[in-house]
Amino acid sequence: MTYLYKRMKELTKNNYSGFVIRNLVRYGLTALLGIVLVGESVGARAESVRVEVAQQQTVTDLNAITVKAEKLSQEGLRLFEQGTAESLKQAINKWKEALLLWEKVGERKKKRITLTVIGRAYNLLGNKQQALQIYYQVLPLVREVKDKNQEAKTLNSIGKLYSDLGDKQQALKFYNQALPLVREVGDRNGEAIILNNIGHVYNLLKDKQQALKFYNQALPLRREVEDKSGEAATLNNIGGVYSDLGDKQQALKFYNQALPLVREVGDRNGEAIILNGIGSVYSDLGDKQQALKFYNQALSLRREVGDKTGEATTLNNIGSVYSDLGDKQQALKFYNQALSLRREVGDKTGEATTLNNIGLVYNDLGDKQQALKFYNQALPLRREVGDKTGEATTLINIGAVYSDLGDKQQALKFFNQASPLMREVGDKSGEAAILNNIGAV
């Protein structure tokens, strides 16, 4: 098994065969020509020789195309593993070139692999719509070969993208298509992943009891397949639900069950996520120093594993703590570090969040024009990535600035743009907050 195959398999999480030239087909054609030549006249034999030479030339051409496609795939892989926004874009370009060549030689299996890794790269860049378009191309290819396991994985990926784009009902639709498939093929690990993802959607929809229901279905499956990292992830998610419900002690209980599991398996990235969650609980409890303690532990791990997206998240959270403590300059320092990293990795959703937070700091400092500047940078990014909740939040913040400035008409304009978005995503508390703001104007 080649290194290229192993890495491409890891990226797609699919069980595909390796990148090999189809020698059996080539030799079969040559043997068939030899049989045809027996018993022919000299003239006919000369014509057949010309056919065989042409066939050999065609096979040589196909082999050359295959070698070139493999070379482009390898170059794309090296660029992908660099992990920067620019290298991911270059990787996509390489794989797109390879894709055309795989189509030319009729390698549908390798086409599926290449499309899938392109989709993943777009996802990492935050280009969710482009990733979605790619996975929609993958779906009929896996259905064509009746690979239910890969079909379920593709449906799950599409569901995850819709969830990230804020279309929770579409996310549930695709997750619910994937779920019976993994059950049919007996993929208990895949079932746990999808149940966990469904729980996540209900969590985002603020239906905490439904979220807990699905997380609690996923949890015993994680334990059954002895997936300690997955078990820790679900425990972490349950902790997050309890934190959102205001039961901080229950949240800490589940986080503290998850923490030794990730440490046992050496999952440094998972450990950083849980430490970050614990920091958030302490921040909500008003214990800002404890929050900083856990955030700083998470930050070291994020840097150790090279998780720049996670590092940016934790830097953003540290900035929020300093903002709450009234140290606005320290808050800006950490937000600006987060912003730089988010732009480097192409995390547009995270970039919008940090821009919005910087706007909040300037608003608190009384610099309304600077606040508007950052809110107006965040707004198009929210729209680009399809984050409707985030878009509504930024619209509310802009409306609040105009209200403070005494421009009531502009304030109402932005509040009224935010209201249908909150209604669309089913955030009743957000919708109520907007109505309250409108009433205050």
C-alpha positions in Angstrom: 0.0 0.0 0.0 1.6 3.3 -1.1 2.0 6.3 1.2 -0.2 8.3 -1.1 -3.0 5.7 -0.8 -2.7 5.6 3.0 -2.9 9.4 3.3 -5.8 9.8 0.8 -7.6 7.1 2.7 -7.1 8.9 6.0 -8.4 12.2 4.4 -11.5 10.6 3.0 -12.1 8.0 5.7 -13.1 5.7 2.9 -12.0 2.2 2.0 -10.9 2.5 -1.6 -8.3 0.5 -3.5 -4.9 1.9 -4.2 -3.7 4.0 -7.2 -2.6 1.3 -9.6 -2.4 1.1 -13.4 -4.9 -1.5 -14.8 -2.3 -4.0 -16.1 -4.8 -6.9 -16.3 -7.0 -4.9 -18.7 -4.0 -4.0 -20.9 -2.7 -7.6 -21.1 -6.2 -9.0 -21.8 -6.5 -6.8 -24.9 -3.1 -7.8 -26.2 -3.9 -11.5 -25.8 -7.2 -11.0 -27.6 -5.4 -9.4 -30.6 -3.0 -12.4 -30.7 -6.0 -14.8 -31.1 -7.5 -12.6 -33.9 -4.2 -12.7 -35.9 -4.2 -16.6 -36.1 -5.3 -17.8 -39.6 -5.5 -14.4 -41.2 -3.9 -13.6 -44.6 -0.6 -11.5 -44.9 -2.6 -8.4 -45.8 -5.0 -8.9 -43.0 -2.1 -9.5 -40.6 -0.4 -6.3 -41.6 -3.7 -4.4 -40.9 -4.0 -6.1 -37.5 -0.4 -5.2 -36.7 -1.3 -1.6 -37.3 -4.3 -2.0 -35.0 -2.1 -3.6 -32.3 0.4 -0.7 -32.5 -2.4 1.8 -32.2 -3.8 -0.1 -29.2 -0.3 -0.1 -27.6 0.0 3.6 -28.2 -3.5 4.2 -26.6 -2.5 2.1 -23.6 0.8 4.1 -23.3 -1.1 7.3 -23.5 -3.5 6.1 -20.7 -0.5 5.1 -18.6 1.1 8.5 -19.0 -2.2 10.2 -18.0 -2.5 8.0 -14.9 1.1 8.7 -13.9 0.5 12.4 -14.3 -2.8 12.2 -12.2 -0.9 10.3 -9.5 1.8 13.0 -9.4 -0.8 15.8 -9.1 -2.5 13.9 -6.3 0.8 13.5 -4.4 1.6 17.2 -4.9 -1.9 18.1 -3.7 -1.4 15.9 -0.6 1.8 17.6 0.3 0.2 21.0 0.0 -2.8 19.9 2.0 -0.6 18.7 4.9 1.0 22.2 5.1 -2.3 23.3 6.5 -2.3 27.0 5.5 -5.1 28.7 3.6 -2.9 29.3 0.6 -1.6 25.7 0.6 -5.1 24.3 0.8 -6.1 26.4 -2.2 -3.1 25.2 -4.1 -4.0 21.6 -3.1 -7.5 22.0 -4.5 -6.1 23.3 -7.8 -3.8 20.2 -8.1 -6.6 17.8 -7.3 -8.9 19.5 -9.8 -6.2 18.9 -12.5 -6.0 15.3 -11.3 -9.8 15.0 -11.4 -9.9 15.8 -15.1 -7.3 13.2 -15.8 -9.1 10.5 -13.7 -12.3 11.3 -15.7 -10.3 10.9 -19.0 -9.0 7.4 -18.1 -12.4 6.4 -16.6 -11.1 5.9 -13.0 -14.4 6.5 -11.2 -13.1 5.2 -7.9 -10.2 7.6 -7.9 -12.5 10.3 -9.0 -14.6 9.7 -5.8 -11.5 9.9 -3.7 -10.3 13.1 -5.3 -13.7 14.8 -5.1 -14.0 13.8 -1.4 -10.6 15.4 -0.5 -11.4 18.5 -2.5 -14.6 18.8 -0.5 -12.7 18.4 2.8 -10.2 21.1 1.7 -13.0 23.5 0.9 -14.6 22.7 4.3 -11.4 23.5 6.1 -11.2 26.8 4.2 -14.6 27.7 5.4 -16.0 27.5 1.9 -19.0 25.4 3.0 -21.1 26.0 -0.1 -18.4 24.8 -2.4 -17.8 21.8 -0.2 -21.5 21.0 -0.4 -21.5 21.2 -4.2 -18.5 18.7 -4.2 -20.2 16.2 -1.8 -23.3 16.3 -4.0 -21.1 15.1 -6.8 -19.7 12.3 -4.6 -23.2 11.0 -3.6 -24.3 9.5 -6.9 -20.9 7.9 -7.3 -21.1 6.0 -4.0 -24.7 5.0 -4.8 -23.6 3.8 -8.2 -21.4 1.1 -6.6 -24.0 0.4 -3.9 -21.5 1.1 -1.1 -23.9 1.9 1.7 -21.2 2.6 4.2 -19.6 5.3 2.0 -23.1 6.6 1.1 -23.8 7.0 4.8 -20.5 8.8 5.3 -21.2 11.2 2.4 -24.7 11.9 3.7 -23.2 12.6 7.1 -20.7 15.0 5.6 -23.6 16.8 3.7 -25.6 17.0 7.0 -22.6 18.4 8.8 -22.2 21.1 6.1 -25.8 22.1 6.3 -25.5 22.3 10.1 -22.4 24.6 9.8 -24.4 26.7 7.3 -27.2 27.1 9.8 -29.8 25.0 7.9 -30.6 22.7 10.7 -33.6 21.1 9.1 -31.6 20.1 6.1 -28.9 18.8 8.3 -31.4 16.6 10.1 -32.8 15.4 6.8 -29.4 14.1 5.7 -28.4 12.7 9.1 -31.7 10.8 9.2 -31.0 9.3 5.7 -27.5 8.2 6.9 -28.7 6.6 10.2 -30.6 3.6 8.8 -27.7 2.9 6.4 -25.1 2.6 9.1 -27.5 0.4 11.1 -28.1 -1.8 8.1 -24.4 -2.4 7.6 -23.8 -2.8 11.3 -21.4 0.2 11.6 -21.8 0.9 15.3 -19.1 3.5 15.3 -20.7 5.3 12.4 -24.1 5.1 14.1 -22.6 6.7 17.2 -21.1 9.5 15.1 -24.4 10.3 13.4 -26.4 10.1 16.7 -23.9 12.5 18.2 -24.3 14.9 15.2 -28.1 14.8 15.4 -27.7 15.7 19.1 -25.5 18.6 18.1 -28.2 19.9 15.7 -30.8 19.8 18.4 -28.4 21.5 20.7 -28.0 24.4 18.2 -31.8 24.5 17.8 -32.0 25.1 21.6 -33.9 21.8 22.0 -31.6 20.7 24.9 -33.7 17.7 25.9 -33.7 16.3 22.4 -29.9 16.9 22.3 -29.4 15.0 25.5 -31.6 12.2 24.1 -29.4 11.6 21.1 -26.1 12.2 23.0 -27.3 9.5 25.5 -28.0 7.1 22.6 -24.5 7.8 21.2 -22.7 7.3 24.5 -23.2 3.6 25.1 -22.3 2.9 21.4 -19.0 4.8 21.9 -18.3 2.6 24.9 -19.4 -0.6 23.1 -16.8 0.0 20.3 -14.3 1.2 22.9 -13.8 4.5 21.1 -12.5 6.5 24.1 -11.9 9.6 22.0 -15.5 9.4 20.7 -16.8 8.7 24.2 -14.9 11.7 25.5 -16.4 13.9 22.7 -19.9 12.9 23.5 -19.3 13.4 27.3 -17.9 16.8 26.4 -21.1 17.6 24.3 -23.3 16.5 27.2 -21.3 18.8 29.4 -21.9 21.6 27.0 -25.7 21.1 27.1 -25.8 21.2 30.9 -23.6 24.3 30.8 -26.1 26.0 28.4 -29.0 24.8 30.7 -27.3 26.7 33.5 -26.4 23.5 35.4 -22.7 24.3 35.7 -21.9 21.6 38.2 -23.4 18.9 36.0 -21.4 20.4 33.1 -18.2 20.1 35.1 -19.1 16.5 36.1 -19.2 15.4 32.4 -16.2 17.4 31.4 -14.3 15.8 34.2 -15.4 12.3 33.0 -14.2 13.2 29.5 -10.8 14.6 30.5 -9.1 11.4 31.8 -10.3 9.5 28.7 -8.5 11.8 26.3 -5.4 11.9 28.4 -5.4 8.1 28.5 -5.5 7.8 24.7 -3.1 10.7 24.3 -5.7 12.8 22.4 -4.1 16.2 23.0 -6.5 18.0 20.7 -9.5 16.5 22.5 -7.9 17.4 25.8 -7.6 21.0 24.6 -11.3 21.1 23.6 -12.4 19.9 27.0 -10.1 22.3 28.9 -11.5 25.1 26.8 -15.0 23.9 27.8 -14.1 23.9 31.5 -12.7 27.4 31.1 -16.0 28.5 29.6 -17.9 27.1 32.6 -15.7 28.9 35.1 -16.0 32.1 33.0 -19.8 31.8 33.2 -19.6 31.2 36.9 -17.7 34.5 37.3 -14.5 32.8 38.3 -12.4 34.6 35.7 -9.0 33.5 37.1 -10.0 29.8 37.0 -11.2 30.4 33.5 -7.9 31.9 32.5 -6.1 29.0 34.1 -7.9 26.4 32.0 -7.8 28.5 28.8 -4.1 28.9 29.2 -3.7 25.1 29.6 -5.8 24.6 26.4 -3.8 27.3 24.6 -0.5 25.5 25.2 -2.0 22.2 23.9 -3.5 23.9 20.8 0.0 25.2 20.0 1.7 21.9 20.7 -0.5 20.0 18.2 -0.4 22.8 15.7 -4.2 23.4 15.8 -4.3 27.0 14.6 -8.1 27.1 14.4 -8.4 25.8 18.0 -5.7 28.2 19.1 -7.6 31.1 17.6 -10.8 29.9 19.5 -9.0 29.9 22.8 -7.3 33.2 22.2 -10.7 34.6 21.4 -12.1 33.2 24.7 -9.2 34.7 26.6 -10.0 38.0 25.0 -13.6 37.7 26.2 -12.4 37.1 29.8 -10.3 40.2 29.7 -13.1 42.2 28.2 -15.4 41.0 31.1 -12.7 42.0 33.5 -12.7 45.5 32.1 -9.2 45.2 30.6 -10.2 46.2 27.1 -6.7 46.7 25.8 -5.7 43.1 26.8 -9.0 42.0 25.2 -8.0 43.7 22.0 -4.5 42.1 22.2 -5.9 38.6 22.3 -8.7 39.2 19.8 -6.1 40.6 17.3 -4.0 37.5 17.8 -7.0 35.3 17.2 -8.0 37.4 14.1 -4.6 36.9 12.5 -4.7 33.1 12.9 -8.3 32.9 11.7 -7.4 34.7 8.5 -4.3 32.6 8.1 -6.3 29.3 8.2 -9.2 30.8 6.2 -11.7 30.3 9.1 -14.3 32.8 7.9 -16.8 31.8 10.5 -14.3 32.4 13.3 -13.0 35.5 11.7 -16.5 37.0 11.7 -16.9 36.0 15.4 -13.7 37.8 16.4 -14.5 40.9 14.3 -17.8 41.1 16.0 -16.1 40.8 19.4 -13.6 43.5 18.6 -16.6 45.7 17.6 -18.2 45.0 21.0 -15.0 46.2 22.8 -14.9 49.4 20.8 -18.6 49.9 21.5 -17.9 49.5 25.3 -15.0 52.0 24.9 -17.5 54.5 23.4 -15.9 54.5 20.0 -19.0 53.9 18.0 -17.5 54.5 14.6 -14.8 51.9 15.2 -17.5 49.5 16.5 -19.4 49.9 13.3 -16.3 49.4 11.2 -15.7 46.0 12.7 -19.3 45.0 12.7 -19.5 45.9 9.0 -16.5 43.7 8.3 -18.1 40.8 10.2 -21.5 41.1 8.5 -20.6 40.0 4.9 -18.5 37.1 6.3 -21.5 35.9 8.3 -23.6 36.0 5.1 -20.9 34.4 3.0 -20.6 31.3 5.3 -24.4 31.2 5.8 -24.2 31.7 9.6 -27.8 33.1 10.0 -27.6 33.2 13.8 -24.3 35.1 13.7 -25.6 37.4 11.0 -28.6 38.3 13.2 -26.4 38.9 16.2 -24.2 41.3 14.2 -27.3 43.1 12.8 -28.6 43.5 16.3 -25.2 45.0 17.4 -25.2 47.4 14.5 -28.8 48.4 15.3 -27.8 49.0 18.9 -24.9 51.3 17.9 -27.3 53.4 15.7 -29.8 53.5 18.6 -27.0 54.8 20.9 -26.2 57.4 18.3 -29.8 58.5 18.2 -30.4 57.3 14.6 -33.7 55.5 15.4 -34.6 54.8 11.8 -31.3 53.1 11.1 -31.6 51.2 14.3 -35.0 49.9 13.4 -33.8 49.0 9.9 -31.1 46.6 11.3 -33.3 45.2 14.0 -36.0 44.4 11.4 -33.4 42.6 9.3 -32.3 40.5 12.2 -35.8 39.4 13.4 -36.7 37.1 10.5 -33.3 35.5 10.7 -33.8 34.6 14.3 -37.3 33.3 13.5 -35.8 31.2 10.6 -33.2 29.5 12.9 -35.8 29.0 15.6 -34.0 31.1 18.2 -37.0 32.3 20.2 -34.9 34.0 22.9 -33.0 35.9 20.2 -36.2 36.9 18.5 -37.6 38.1 21.9 -34.4 40.2 22.5 -34.9 41.9 19.1 -38.5 42.7 19.9 -37.3 44.2 23.2 -34.8 46.3 21.4 -37.4 47.5 18.9 -39.7 48.4 21.8 -36.8 50.4 23.4 -36.3 52.4 20.2 
